[in-house]
Amino acid sequence: MYGLTSEEFFMYLTIALVFVIPISVRIYRRMMIGRLKAQLRDKGQTS
């Protein structure tokens, strides 16, 4: 696989996880906040 040693593979994996997980958590949280605000708006209009 592209001549990677196991040390290089785990180093790149660690770097990817350190950057990918926080970014994906922020995107997920932003989507959930938007969905929650939309639900609150809908409840406010109906009652």
C-alpha positions as CSV (number, residue, x, y, z in Angstrom):
1,M,0.0,0.0,0.0
2,Y,2.1,2.9,-1.3
3,G,5.1,1.6,0.6
4,L,4.0,2.8,4.0
5,T,5.5,1.3,7.1
6,S,3.3,0.5,10.0
7,E,4.8,3.5,11.9
8,E,4.0,5.9,9.1
9,F,0.5,4.5,8.8
10,F,-0.3,4.9,12.4
11,M,1.2,8.4,12.5
12,Y,-1.0,9.5,9.5
13,L,-4.0,7.8,11.1
14,T,-3.4,9.6,14.4
15,I,-3.0,13.0,12.6
16,A,-6.2,12.4,10.6
17,L,-8.2,11.4,13.7
18,V,-6.9,14.5,15.6
19,F,-8.1,16.8,12.8
20,V,-11.1,14.9,11.4
21,I,-13.0,14.1,14.6
22,P,-13.2,17.7,16.0
23,I,-14.2,19.1,12.6
24,S,-16.9,16.4,12.1
25,V,-18.2,17.0,15.7
26,R,-18.5,20.7,15.0
27,I,-20.3,20.1,11.7
28,Y,-22.7,17.6,13.4
29,R,-23.3,20.0,16.3
30,R,-24.1,22.9,14.0
31,M,-26.5,20.7,12.0
32,M,-28.3,19.6,15.2
33,I,-28.5,23.2,16.5
34,G,-30.1,24.2,13.2
35,R,-32.6,21.4,13.4
36,L,-33.4,22.2,17.0
37,K,-34.0,25.8,16.2
38,A,-36.3,24.9,13.3
39,Q,-38.3,22.6,15.6
40,L,-38.6,25.3,18.2
41,R,-39.7,27.8,15.6
42,D,-42.4,25.4,14.3
43,K,-43.7,24.8,17.9
44,G,-43.8,28.5,18.5
45,Q,-45.9,29.1,15.4
46,T,-48.4,26.3,16.1
47,S,-49.2,27.2,19.7
